[in-house]
């Protein structure tokens, strides 16, 4: 199979993996695991109090999302750099 055919097939598969769940889950709210965990703890023990509070709360949800995206981008950059170095070292041998 040619490279362009593989890339086209993988791209179509990627679109399907993203689009199909969104089509079948329309109208549902996608919540995070933090919210689900706190709800479960509240159901199990209504009198539970957290051990500590956050040091700093972001002023808005947008800033919290921005910080999360920056953290993810830095992590992806580090992983990409490491994989690139490993691949380059093996190619030189």
CNS distance restraints for C-alpha pairs under 8 A (distance, minus, plus):
assign (resid   1 and name CA) (resid   5 and name CA) 6.55 0.50 0.50
assign (resid   1 and name CA) (resid   6 and name CA) 6.74 0.50 0.50
assign (resid   2 and name CA) (resid   6 and name CA) 6.40 0.50 0.50
assign (resid   3 and name CA) (resid   7 and name CA) 6.19 0.50 0.50
assign (resid   4 and name CA) (resid   8 and name CA) 6.06 0.50 0.50
assign (resid   5 and name CA) (resid   9 and name CA) 6.08 0.50 0.50
assign (resid   6 and name CA) (resid  10 and name CA) 6.08 0.50 0.50
assign (resid   7 and name CA) (resid  11 and name CA) 6.01 0.50 0.50
assign (resid   8 and name CA) (resid  12 and name CA) 6.19 0.50 0.50
assign (resid   9 and name CA) (resid  13 and name CA) 6.16 0.50 0.50
assign (resid  10 and name CA) (resid  14 and name CA) 6.10 0.50 0.50
assign (resid  11 and name CA) (resid  15 and name CA) 6.29 0.50 0.50
assign (resid  12 and name CA) (resid  16 and name CA) 6.26 0.50 0.50
assign (resid  13 and name CA) (resid  17 and name CA) 6.14 0.50 0.50
assign (resid  14 and name CA) (resid  18 and name CA) 6.33 0.50 0.50
assign (resid  15 and name CA) (resid  19 and name CA) 5.86 0.50 0.50
assign (resid  16 and name CA) (resid  20 and name CA) 5.62 0.50 0.50
assign (resid  17 and name CA) (resid  21 and name CA) 7.15 0.50 0.50
assign (resid  18 and name CA) (resid  22 and name CA) 6.80 0.50 0.50
assign (resid  19 and name CA) (resid  23 and name CA) 6.15 0.50 0.50
assign (resid  20 and name CA) (resid  24 and name CA) 6.36 0.50 0.50
assign (resid  21 and name CA) (resid  25 and name CA) 5.81 0.50 0.50
assign (resid  22 and name CA) (resid  26 and name CA) 5.93 0.50 0.50
assign (resid  31 and name CA) (resid  35 and name CA) 6.83 0.50 0.50
assign (resid  31 and name CA) (resid  36 and name CA) 7.59 0.50 0.50
assign (resid  32 and name CA) (resid  36 and name CA) 6.79 0.50 0.50
assign (resid  33 and name CA) (resid  37 and name CA) 5.99 0.50 0.50
assign (resid  34 and name CA) (resid  38 and name CA) 6.25 0.50 0.50
assign (resid  35 and name CA) (resid  39 and name CA) 6.23 0.50 0.50
assign (resid  36 and name CA) (resid  40 and name CA) 6.19 0.50 0.50
assign (resid  37 and name CA) (resid  41 and name CA) 6.19 0.50 0.50
assign (resid  38 and name CA) (resid  42 and name CA) 6.11 0.50 0.50
assign (resid  39 and name CA) (resid  43 and name CA) 6.26 0.50 0.50
assign (resid  40 and name CA) (resid  44 and name CA) 6.26 0.50 0.50
assign (resid  41 and name CA) (resid  45 and name CA) 5.91 0.50 0.50
assign (resid  41 and name CA) (resid  46 and name CA) 7.40 0.50 0.50
assign (resid  41 and name CA) (resid  48 and name CA) 7.52 0.50 0.50
assign (resid  42 and name CA) (resid  46 and name CA) 4.68 0.50 0.50
assign (resid  42 and name CA) (resid  47 and name CA) 7.59 0.50 0.50
assign (resid  42 and name CA) (resid  48 and name CA) 7.06 0.50 0.50
assign (resid  58 and name CA) (resid  63 and name CA) 6.25 0.50 0.50
assign (resid  58 and name CA) (resid  64 and name CA) 5.74 0.50 0.50
assign (resid  59 and name CA) (resid  63 and name CA) 6.90 0.50 0.50
assign (resid  59 and name CA) (resid  64 and name CA) 7.94 0.50 0.50
assign (resid  60 and name CA) (resid  64 and name CA) 6.49 0.50 0.50
assign (resid  61 and name CA) (resid  65 and name CA) 6.14 0.50 0.50
assign (resid  62 and name CA) (resid  66 and name CA) 6.12 0.50 0.50
assign (resid  63 and name CA) (resid  67 and name CA) 6.16 0.50 0.50
assign (resid  64 and name CA) (resid  68 and name CA) 6.24 0.50 0.50
assign (resid  65 and name CA) (resid  69 and name CA) 6.14 0.50 0.50
assign (resid  66 and name CA) (resid  70 and name CA) 6.15 0.50 0.50
assign (resid  67 and name CA) (resid  71 and name CA) 6.12 0.50 0.50
assign (resid  68 and name CA) (resid  72 and name CA) 6.20 0.50 0.50
assign (resid  69 and name CA) (resid  73 and name CA) 6.06 0.50 0.50
assign (resid  70 and name CA) (resid  74 and name CA) 6.17 0.50 0.50
assign (resid  71 and name CA) (resid  75 and name CA) 6.26 0.50 0.50
assign (resid  72 and name CA) (resid  76 and name CA) 6.08 0.50 0.50
assign (resid  73 and name CA) (resid  77 and name CA) 6.06 0.50 0.50
assign (resid  74 and name CA) (resid  78 and name CA) 6.26 0.50 0.50
assign (resid  75 and name CA) (resid  79 and name CA) 6.21 0.50 0.50
assign (resid  76 and name CA) (resid  80 and name CA) 5.92 0.50 0.50
assign (resid  77 and name CA) (resid  81 and name CA) 5.97 0.50 0.50
assign (resid  78 and name CA) (resid  82 and name CA) 6.15 0.50 0.50
assign (resid  79 and name CA) (resid  83 and name CA) 6.11 0.50 0.50
assign (resid  80 and name CA) (resid  84 and name CA) 5.98 0.50 0.50
assign (resid  81 and name CA) (resid  85 and name CA) 6.17 0.50 0.50
assign (resid  82 and name CA) (resid  86 and name CA) 6.21 0.50 0.50
assign (resid  83 and name CA) (resid  87 and name CA) 6.06 0.50 0.50
assign (resid  84 and name CA) (resid  88 and name CA) 6.02 0.50 0.50
assign (resid  85 and name CA) (resid  89 and name CA) 6.12 0.50 0.50
assign (resid  86 and name CA) (resid  90 and name CA) 6.37 0.50 0.50
assign (resid  87 and name CA) (resid  91 and name CA) 6.25 0.50 0.50
assign (resid  88 and name CA) (resid  92 and name CA) 6.36 0.50 0.50
assign (resid  89 and name CA) (resid  93 and name CA) 6.86 0.50 0.50
